[in-house]
Amino acid sequence: MKKIFLLILVSFAAFAQTAESYRLKAATHFENGRFKEAASTLTLALKLNPKDVKALRNRAVCYEKMEKFDLSVKDYLELAKIDPSGETLGAIGFDYLVLEKYEESRKYLRSAIALLPKEINFRYNLGLSYQYEKEYDLAINAYDEAIKVAPYHTPSLISKTRCLLRLKKYDVASSLVDSFFLAKRFDTEMLLFRGDIKQHFGSIEAALSDFSRALAITPDDLILLNRSADCLEELGLFDEEVAVRKRIISAMITQGETKEYQAISYLALGIALNSVFLWEEALENFSKSISLDSSSAIVYFYRSMVKAKLKDHAGACEDLKKAQELNPSEAENYEGFFADTAEFEEFYGVCFPGV
């Protein structure tokens, strides 16, 4: 009997040691960025002890690192049966937020806030859940509650400002942005917002200054680059606009933007090049835009314009008719532009003989 008892003790000791060894091995994988291997190792630990709190939590984190949020929330929900702490409930709320299940997210975030009322990220994520559903007033209320807990929480201040701008409450947004900088704080996104507000109120040069300052810190930010280019266009600084739009093209390709985005960017560069009389280069960019998206009437219209300037009247006429075909509601306006512009008199006579 004594030998059997000792055997049982030994087997339990081996069990505990094996489960711990799996966790240690998983920790090594995690520290080296091998999240898939870490999750697989923790799965072995959980087979030995399905209620292993550390293994469940750590595997959920591994799944989050792999962006498998459906699996991570499943682990957290199982963990909540054993450890219904604020951290666990908050993690469930975050994962549901990423999965775009906003009602479920709010349910768990509110429970987490009740347990940990000073945890700022739970309140911030609650605001995001409303913001993503375009419930901007409710989002602002949630951000205000977060700011009460942490007055200088930058993500909440930024997101609140964004919601105010979505609601077109420019004066309120302006006051919030100004107070942010008066507190001697700095953030490139707040510079972007301040530039947007100035642009809205017609202070284009001041807006450009803010966008340029932000670009000095994040030189490849496409939003800032486009805002700067738009300001330069509005100010009639077309040479500078061309330079910025070329930067947009370079950053766009590097960042792997969609074909639709690329088509629009090539179109914008072509228009800027047309403004500085670089018609051959403009033509090249309009053609690149069309190769990416051949459904846009406006690109064909602009390409017809530069082809006409380059005396390719047949090609220009073909493009003009394509633009009219794609957008029949603007067909008369497209033709009228060439009919009413002296520069295109020769082209118009070729394309519309006898009119």
NORHURA-V653459 format. One record per pair of residues at least 12 apart in sequence whose ideal C-beta (glycine too) atoms are under 8 Angstrom apart, sorted by the first residue. I is the first residue (numbers start at 1). GAP is how many residues later the second one is. D is the distance in whole Angstrom. If there is no record, write none. Layout:
BEGIN
i = <I & I>
gap = <GAP & GAP>
d = <D & D>
END
This chain:
BEGIN
i = <15 & 18 & 19 & 19 & 19 & 19 & 19 & 22 & 22 & 22 & 22 & 22 & 22 & 23 & 23 & 23 & 23 & 23 & 23 & 25 & 26 & 26 & 26 & 26 & 26 & 26 & 26 & 26 & 27 & 29 & 30 & 30 & 30 & 35 & 35 & 35 & 36 & 36 & 38 & 38 & 38 & 39 & 39 & 39 & 39 & 42 & 42 & 42 & 42 & 43 & 46 & 51 & 53 & 53 & 53 & 56 & 56 & 56 & 56 & 56 & 57 & 57 & 57 & 57 & 59 & 60 & 60 & 60 & 60 & 60 & 60 & 63 & 64 & 69 & 69 & 69 & 70 & 72 & 72 & 73 & 73 & 73 & 73 & 76 & 76 & 76 & 76 & 77 & 80 & 85 & 86 & 86 & 86 & 86 & 86 & 86 & 86 & 87 & 87 & 89 & 89 & 89 & 89 & 89 & 90 & 90 & 90 & 90 & 90 & 90 & 90 & 90 & 92 & 93 & 93 & 93 & 93 & 93 & 93 & 93 & 93 & 93 & 94 & 94 & 94 & 96 & 97 & 97 & 97 & 97 & 97 & 100 & 102 & 102 & 102 & 102 & 105 & 105 & 105 & 106 & 106 & 109 & 109 & 109 & 109 & 109 & 110 & 113 & 117 & 118 & 120 & 120 & 120 & 120 & 120 & 123 & 123 & 123 & 123 & 123 & 123 & 124 & 124 & 124 & 124 & 124 & 124 & 124 & 126 & 126 & 127 & 127 & 127 & 127 & 127 & 127 & 127 & 127 & 128 & 130 & 131 & 131 & 131 & 134 & 136 & 136 & 136 & 136 & 137 & 137 & 139 & 139 & 139 & 140 & 140 & 140 & 143 & 143 & 143 & 143 & 143 & 144 & 147 & 152 & 152 & 154 & 154 & 157 & 157 & 157 & 158 & 158 & 158 & 158 & 160 & 161 & 161 & 161 & 161 & 161 & 162 & 164 & 165 & 165 & 165 & 170 & 170 & 170 & 173 & 173 & 174 & 174 & 177 & 177 & 177 & 177 & 178 & 181 & 188 & 188 & 188 & 188 & 188 & 191 & 191 & 191 & 191 & 192 & 192 & 192 & 192 & 192 & 192 & 194 & 195 & 195 & 195 & 195 & 195 & 195 & 195 & 196 & 198 & 199 & 199 & 199 & 204 & 204 & 204 & 205 & 205 & 207 & 207 & 208 & 208 & 208 & 208 & 211 & 211 & 211 & 211 & 212 & 215 & 219 & 220 & 220 & 220 & 220 & 221 & 222 & 222 & 222 & 222 & 222 & 225 & 225 & 225 & 225 & 226 & 228 & 229 & 229 & 229 & 229 & 229 & 229 & 232 & 233 & 233 & 238 & 238 & 238 & 239 & 241 & 241 & 242 & 242 & 242 & 242 & 242 & 245 & 245 & 245 & 245 & 246 & 248 & 248 & 248 & 249 & 249 & 249 & 252 & 259 & 259 & 260 & 260 & 262 & 262 & 263 & 263 & 263 & 263 & 263 & 263 & 264 & 266 & 266 & 266 & 266 & 266 & 267 & 267 & 267 & 267 & 267 & 267 & 267 & 269 & 270 & 270 & 270 & 270 & 270 & 270 & 270 & 270 & 270 & 270 & 271 & 273 & 274 & 274 & 274 & 279 & 279 & 279 & 280 & 282 & 282 & 283 & 283 & 283 & 283 & 286 & 286 & 286 & 286 & 287 & 290 & 295 & 296 & 297 & 297 & 297 & 297 & 297 & 297 & 297 & 298 & 298 & 300 & 300 & 300 & 300 & 300 & 301 & 301 & 301 & 301 & 303 & 303 & 304 & 304 & 304 & 304 & 304 & 304 & 305 & 307 & 308 & 308 & 308 & 309 & 313 & 313 & 313 & 313 & 314 & 316 & 316 & 317 & 317 & 317 & 320 & 320 & 320 & 320 & 335 & 338 & 339 & 339>
gap = <33 & 30 & 26 & 29 & 30 & 33 & 36 & 19 & 20 & 22 & 23 & 26 & 33 & 19 & 22 & 29 & 31 & 32 & 35 & 16 & 12 & 13 & 15 & 16 & 19 & 29 & 32 & 36 & 31 & 12 & 28 & 31 & 32 & 27 & 30 & 31 & 26 & 30 & 20 & 21 & 24 & 20 & 23 & 24 & 27 & 13 & 16 & 17 & 20 & 16 & 13 & 31 & 26 & 29 & 30 & 19 & 20 & 22 & 23 & 26 & 18 & 19 & 22 & 31 & 16 & 12 & 13 & 15 & 16 & 19 & 31 & 12 & 31 & 26 & 29 & 30 & 29 & 19 & 23 & 19 & 22 & 23 & 26 & 12 & 15 & 16 & 19 & 15 & 12 & 30 & 25 & 26 & 27 & 29 & 30 & 33 & 36 & 25 & 29 & 19 & 20 & 22 & 23 & 26 & 18 & 19 & 22 & 26 & 29 & 31 & 32 & 35 & 16 & 12 & 13 & 14 & 15 & 16 & 19 & 29 & 32 & 33 & 15 & 27 & 31 & 12 & 12 & 28 & 31 & 32 & 35 & 32 & 27 & 28 & 30 & 31 & 20 & 21 & 24 & 20 & 23 & 13 & 14 & 16 & 17 & 20 & 16 & 13 & 32 & 31 & 26 & 29 & 30 & 33 & 36 & 19 & 20 & 22 & 23 & 26 & 33 & 18 & 19 & 22 & 29 & 31 & 32 & 35 & 16 & 20 & 12 & 13 & 15 & 16 & 19 & 29 & 32 & 33 & 31 & 12 & 28 & 31 & 32 & 32 & 27 & 28 & 30 & 31 & 26 & 30 & 20 & 21 & 24 & 20 & 23 & 24 & 13 & 14 & 16 & 17 & 20 & 16 & 13 & 31 & 33 & 31 & 33 & 19 & 23 & 33 & 29 & 31 & 32 & 35 & 16 & 12 & 15 & 16 & 29 & 32 & 31 & 12 & 28 & 31 & 32 & 27 & 30 & 31 & 20 & 24 & 20 & 23 & 13 & 16 & 17 & 20 & 16 & 13 & 26 & 29 & 30 & 33 & 36 & 19 & 20 & 22 & 23 & 18 & 19 & 22 & 31 & 32 & 35 & 16 & 12 & 13 & 14 & 15 & 16 & 19 & 32 & 31 & 12 & 28 & 31 & 32 & 27 & 30 & 31 & 26 & 30 & 20 & 24 & 20 & 23 & 24 & 27 & 13 & 16 & 17 & 20 & 16 & 13 & 28 & 27 & 31 & 34 & 35 & 30 & 26 & 29 & 30 & 33 & 35 & 19 & 22 & 23 & 26 & 22 & 16 & 12 & 15 & 16 & 19 & 39 & 43 & 12 & 39 & 42 & 34 & 37 & 38 & 37 & 31 & 34 & 27 & 30 & 31 & 34 & 36 & 20 & 23 & 24 & 27 & 23 & 17 & 20 & 21 & 16 & 17 & 20 & 13 & 33 & 34 & 32 & 33 & 27 & 30 & 26 & 27 & 29 & 30 & 33 & 36 & 25 & 19 & 20 & 22 & 23 & 26 & 18 & 19 & 22 & 29 & 31 & 32 & 35 & 16 & 12 & 13 & 14 & 15 & 16 & 19 & 29 & 32 & 33 & 36 & 31 & 12 & 28 & 31 & 32 & 27 & 30 & 31 & 30 & 20 & 24 & 20 & 23 & 24 & 27 & 13 & 16 & 17 & 20 & 16 & 13 & 31 & 30 & 25 & 26 & 27 & 29 & 30 & 33 & 37 & 25 & 29 & 19 & 20 & 22 & 23 & 26 & 18 & 19 & 22 & 33 & 13 & 16 & 12 & 13 & 14 & 15 & 16 & 19 & 39 & 12 & 30 & 36 & 39 & 34 & 33 & 34 & 37 & 38 & 36 & 31 & 35 & 30 & 33 & 34 & 14 & 15 & 18 & 31 & 17 & 13 & 13 & 16>
d = <6 & 6 & 5 & 5 & 5 & 7 & 8 & 5 & 7 & 5 & 4 & 7 & 8 & 7 & 6 & 8 & 6 & 6 & 7 & 5 & 4 & 8 & 4 & 5 & 7 & 8 & 6 & 8 & 8 & 6 & 7 & 8 & 7 & 5 & 4 & 5 & 8 & 6 & 7 & 8 & 5 & 5 & 4 & 6 & 7 & 5 & 6 & 4 & 7 & 7 & 7 & 6 & 7 & 6 & 6 & 5 & 8 & 6 & 5 & 8 & 8 & 8 & 6 & 8 & 5 & 4 & 8 & 4 & 5 & 7 & 7 & 7 & 7 & 5 & 5 & 5 & 7 & 8 & 5 & 6 & 4 & 6 & 7 & 6 & 5 & 5 & 6 & 6 & 7 & 7 & 8 & 5 & 8 & 4 & 4 & 7 & 8 & 8 & 7 & 5 & 8 & 5 & 4 & 7 & 7 & 7 & 4 & 7 & 7 & 7 & 5 & 8 & 4 & 5 & 7 & 8 & 4 & 4 & 6 & 7 & 6 & 8 & 8 & 8 & 6 & 7 & 8 & 6 & 6 & 6 & 8 & 7 & 5 & 8 & 6 & 6 & 7 & 8 & 5 & 6 & 5 & 5 & 8 & 6 & 5 & 7 & 7 & 7 & 7 & 6 & 6 & 6 & 5 & 5 & 7 & 6 & 8 & 5 & 4 & 6 & 8 & 8 & 7 & 5 & 7 & 6 & 5 & 7 & 5 & 8 & 5 & 8 & 4 & 4 & 6 & 7 & 6 & 8 & 7 & 6 & 6 & 7 & 6 & 7 & 4 & 8 & 5 & 5 & 8 & 7 & 7 & 8 & 5 & 6 & 5 & 7 & 5 & 8 & 6 & 4 & 7 & 7 & 7 & 7 & 7 & 7 & 6 & 7 & 6 & 8 & 7 & 5 & 7 & 8 & 7 & 5 & 5 & 6 & 7 & 5 & 7 & 7 & 7 & 6 & 8 & 6 & 5 & 7 & 7 & 6 & 8 & 5 & 6 & 5 & 5 & 7 & 8 & 8 & 4 & 5 & 6 & 8 & 8 & 5 & 7 & 6 & 4 & 7 & 7 & 6 & 7 & 6 & 7 & 5 & 4 & 7 & 8 & 4 & 5 & 7 & 6 & 7 & 7 & 7 & 8 & 7 & 5 & 5 & 6 & 8 & 7 & 8 & 6 & 6 & 4 & 7 & 7 & 5 & 5 & 4 & 7 & 6 & 6 & 8 & 8 & 4 & 7 & 7 & 8 & 6 & 6 & 6 & 7 & 7 & 6 & 6 & 5 & 7 & 6 & 5 & 5 & 4 & 5 & 7 & 7 & 8 & 6 & 7 & 8 & 6 & 4 & 5 & 6 & 5 & 8 & 7 & 5 & 6 & 6 & 8 & 7 & 6 & 4 & 5 & 7 & 5 & 8 & 7 & 6 & 7 & 6 & 5 & 5 & 6 & 8 & 6 & 8 & 5 & 5 & 8 & 4 & 4 & 7 & 8 & 8 & 5 & 7 & 4 & 4 & 7 & 7 & 7 & 4 & 7 & 7 & 5 & 7 & 5 & 5 & 8 & 8 & 4 & 4 & 7 & 8 & 6 & 8 & 8 & 6 & 6 & 7 & 7 & 6 & 5 & 5 & 6 & 7 & 8 & 5 & 7 & 5 & 7 & 7 & 6 & 6 & 4 & 7 & 7 & 7 & 7 & 7 & 8 & 4 & 8 & 4 & 4 & 7 & 8 & 7 & 8 & 5 & 7 & 5 & 4 & 7 & 7 & 7 & 4 & 6 & 8 & 5 & 4 & 7 & 8 & 4 & 4 & 7 & 8 & 6 & 7 & 5 & 4 & 8 & 7 & 5 & 4 & 7 & 8 & 6 & 7 & 8 & 7 & 4 & 6 & 7 & 7 & 6 & 7 & 7 & 8 & 8>
END
